[in-house]
Amino acid sequence: MSSSLMEAVDVEAPVSVSWSLWSDVTRWPYFLHHVERVDPIDESLFAWKLSVVGAEKMFVSELTEVVPEDRIAWHTTQGVQHAGVVTFHRLSDTTSRVALQIEYEPHGFVEHLGALTNLDSTLANYDLGQFQRLAEETAKGVGGPVKR
């Protein structure tokens, strides 16, 4: 059984700010609560380390599409089955919408429970809220990312 989620957030920051935060995969742990680290392997491959309910998961993903200030898409090449895309939409000179879509194959009791109860969607909304806060602070010039 594959699971998917789609969430979006409006951000009081230009697309260029939202894009700059998402386009650097090493910044993802600053707003994706379950991601401990993302390490670039080369221009298109990167290794993830996640902590999910006390269990660590590691996998490798490949960037499949990068269109500046428009979209970033990826899929796993090793480890868990996971694919995602984040898109950036200009609402005004100072406001953007960031939309996240993820497809994954849940494994184990916790992941199946998250998919069945929409907990994964709730967590994605939380992460987008963290991203919104970071992007808005960055747009206002209120410091840089600080790891939780």
C-alpha positions in Angstrom: 0.0 0.0 0.0 1.5 3.3 -1.1 0.6 6.5 0.8 0.7 10.1 -0.4 0.2 13.5 1.1 -0.2 17.0 -0.3 0.2 20.1 1.9 0.8 23.8 1.2 1.7 26.9 3.2 1.6 30.6 2.3 4.7 32.5 3.4 5.3 36.2 3.9 8.5 35.9 1.9 9.3 36.2 -1.7 9.7 33.0 -3.8 13.5 33.7 -3.9 13.7 33.3 -0.1 11.5 30.2 0.0 13.5 28.7 -2.9 16.9 29.5 -1.3 16.0 27.6 1.8 14.6 24.5 0.0 17.3 24.4 -2.7 20.0 23.7 -0.2 19.3 20.2 1.0 21.6 20.7 4.0 19.1 23.2 5.4 16.2 20.7 5.4 16.9 19.6 9.0 16.2 23.1 10.2 12.5 22.8 9.3 11.9 19.1 8.8 11.6 17.8 12.4 12.3 14.1 11.7 15.4 14.8 9.5 18.6 14.8 11.4 20.9 15.4 8.4 21.0 15.5 4.6 24.5 15.2 3.1 25.1 15.8 -0.6 27.0 13.0 -2.3 27.3 14.7 -5.6 25.3 17.2 -7.7 22.1 15.1 -7.7 22.5 12.5 -5.0 22.1 13.1 -1.3 22.0 10.9 1.8 19.3 11.3 4.5 19.4 10.4 8.1 16.0 10.4 9.8 14.8 9.7 13.4 11.3 8.5 13.4 9.8 7.5 16.8 13.2 6.6 18.2 14.3 4.6 15.1 16.9 5.8 12.7 16.4 5.4 9.0 19.0 6.2 6.3 18.5 6.3 2.6 19.8 7.9 -0.6 17.7 10.1 -2.9 18.3 11.6 -6.3 17.2 15.0 -7.5 15.1 14.3 -10.6 14.1 17.8 -11.4 15.3 21.2 -10.3 13.7 24.3 -11.9 15.0 27.4 -10.1 12.3 29.2 -8.1 9.7 26.7 -9.5 10.2 23.1 -8.3 12.4 20.5 -6.8 11.7 16.8 -7.2 13.4 13.7 -5.9 13.0 10.0 -5.4 15.0 7.4 -3.4 17.6 5.2 -5.0 18.5 3.2 -1.9 16.6 2.4 1.3 13.0 3.3 1.7 10.5 3.9 -1.1 10.0 7.7 -1.1 9.4 10.4 -3.7 8.6 14.0 -3.4 8.2 17.4 -5.1 8.1 20.9 -3.6 6.8 23.7 -5.8 7.0 27.5 -5.3 4.3 29.9 -6.3 4.6 33.7 -6.4 1.5 35.2 -4.8 3.0 38.8 -4.8 6.4 40.4 -4.6 6.5 39.6 -0.9 4.4 36.4 -0.5 4.8 32.9 -1.8 3.1 29.6 -1.6 5.1 26.4 -1.0 3.4 23.1 -1.9 4.7 19.8 -0.8 3.7 16.4 -2.3 5.2 13.1 -1.0 4.6 9.5 -2.1 6.0 6.8 0.1 5.7 3.1 1.0 5.0 2.8 4.7 6.9 0.0 6.6 6.2 -1.2 10.1 3.4 -0.5 12.5 4.2 3.2 13.2 4.4 4.2 9.5 1.2 2.3 8.6 -0.6 3.9 11.6 0.6 7.4 10.5 -0.7 6.8 7.0 -4.0 5.5 8.2 -4.7 8.2 10.7 -3.3 11.1 8.6 -0.6 11.7 11.3 1.8 12.0 8.4 -0.2 14.9 7.0 -0.3 16.5 10.5 3.5 16.2 10.7 3.9 17.6 7.2 1.8 20.6 8.2 4.0 21.1 11.3 7.1 21.0 9.1 5.6 23.5 6.7 4.8 25.7 9.7 8.4 25.5 10.8 9.5 26.3 7.2 7.1 29.3 7.2 8.6 30.7 10.4 12.2 30.3 9.1 11.4 31.8 5.7 9.6 34.8 7.2 12.5 35.4 9.7 15.0 35.1 6.9 13.0 37.5 4.7 13.0 40.0 7.6 16.7 39.5 8.2 16.2 38.1 11.6 19.2 35.8 11.7 19.8 32.4 10.1 18.7 28.9 10.8 19.3 27.4 14.2 19.0 23.7 14.6 16.3 22.7 17.1 
